Amino acid sequence: MGSGSDPGQPGGEGSGSGSDTPGTPAPLTGPYFAKPMFWNQVVSNLPKAANSDAIIASLRASGGWGNGDRMTVDTDINVLHATPGTPMRTFTKNSLFYTPDCDDTAIPVPAGGNVENNPGYTCTTNGDCHLIVYDAASAKLYELYKASITSSSFTGGCLAVWDTSKQYGDGLRGDQCSSADAAGFPVAPLLATPDEVKSGAVHHALRLILPNTSVKKGYVRPASHGTNTTGGANAPYYGVHMRLRADYPIDTLPSEGAKVLARAMQEYGVYHADGGQKAITVQNDRDSATKWAGLLGEFDLAALRVEDFEVIDHGPPTSITYACVRN
């Protein structure tokens, strides 16, 4: 599936500069957002959580990353760019639109775009079919789950409209509220782009996908939501923040792109955002002059095992009630 998400479960450019002080936000921006947020936090020197070893052991017992226990790189999600002249279109809500979690408003739809894992705007797969559009002029990031546009209809599930001039705090768009990803996160800022990777540095955390059978029901900050999961007593919760251990031999990885992503995993980590089988999501190269071919392959991170990661403590879990209260 496109983003690696389980069917029926909604999830939910440019890079900032790194920080020299562990545990503090990067001093500049982004990606996409004008102010630093949780994905800009440098965590390389923070202590690991007291229950880190137990969580990692639980992931191992449940099969590791999924997809045959290979850390797979998913390149199916595109981020489209709107201009002031891009037409706005309304959509018909499908059964995956939730009130008050989701936003009911028109979306800019650039000509010639596509939804996740499809060549155009029609969702022909059983995947998530995310439609993601960044409108820099209006400081809006539109992220729609299960979108499909045909000659006669435009349907979609949960829409999250993010104000990219805003610095969201705990609860993000609202506690117990979903987004286009089940953890309640924005999708786009956690996707490394081909240009970032080619530049040699990614200055933000990455989007992590785990099988829902390996995740315990509940969520930890900065997540605002979770979904029905069946992991054991020591399993990670939705939103878990993990970091590649500092002594991992990065130079043994098979490509420069893999090494760049591994260094980002050491410095910023990975945040669990949704359920599925493909562990790491990067941005599609369809509209980029820089291509993934020759830079990063689907299994270039397959040497990374769950035992190579540590969990960072983000406080006690929150039980899932689905009683969304919007901020």
SULFENWO-V400306 format. One record per backbone hydrogen bond with DSSP energy under -0.5 kcal/mol. CO is the residue of the C=O (numbers start at 1). NH is the residue of the N-H. Records with the same first field share a line. If there is no record, write none. Layout:
BEGIN
CO->NH ; NH
END
This chain:
BEGIN
1->4
6->9
8->10
11->181
12->180 ; 181
20->22
21->24
24->42
28->36
31->33
33->30
37->40
38->41
39->205
42->23
43->46
47->313
49->52
51->55
52->56
53->57
54->58
55->59
56->60
57->61
58->62
59->64
60->63
63->66
66->70
70->72
72->74 ; 280
73->75
74->282
76->78 ; 117
77->284
78->80
80->134
83->86
87->109
89->107
91->93
92->156
94->97
96->98 ; 158
98->102
103->105
107->89
108->110
110->113
115->118
120->115
121->123 ; 149
122->124
128->146
129->147
130->116 ; 132
131->144
132->80
133->135 ; 142
134->82 ; 136
135->139 ; 140
136->139
139->164 ; 165
140->135 ; 142
141->143 ; 162
142->133
143->160
144->131
145->157
148->155
153->150
154->92
155->148
156->94
158->145
159->103 ; 161
160->143 ; 162
162->141 ; 164
163->166
164->34
166->168
169->172
171->174
173->327
174->177
175->325
180->11
181->11 ; 12 ; 179 ; 184
183->224 ; 225
187->190
188->191
190->192 ; 207
192->283
193->197
194->198
195->199
196->200 ; 201
197->200
201->203
206->271
207->281
208->273 ; 274
210->276
211->214
212->215 ; 230
214->236
215->231
216->238
218->238
219->318
220->223
224->176
227->229
232->235
236->216
237->240
238->220
240->242 ; 272
241->312
242->270
243->310
245->248
248->250
249->252
250->253
255->259
256->260
257->261
258->262
259->263
260->264
261->265
262->266
263->267
264->268 ; 269
265->244
267->43 ; 44
269->206
270->242
271->208
272->239
273->183
274->210
275->6
277->279
279->209
280->74
281->192 ; 207
282->77
285->288
292->295 ; 296
295->257
297->300
298->73
299->302
300->254
301->304
303->305
305->308
306->309
308->245
310->243
311->49
312->241
314->221
318->219
322->324
325->175
END
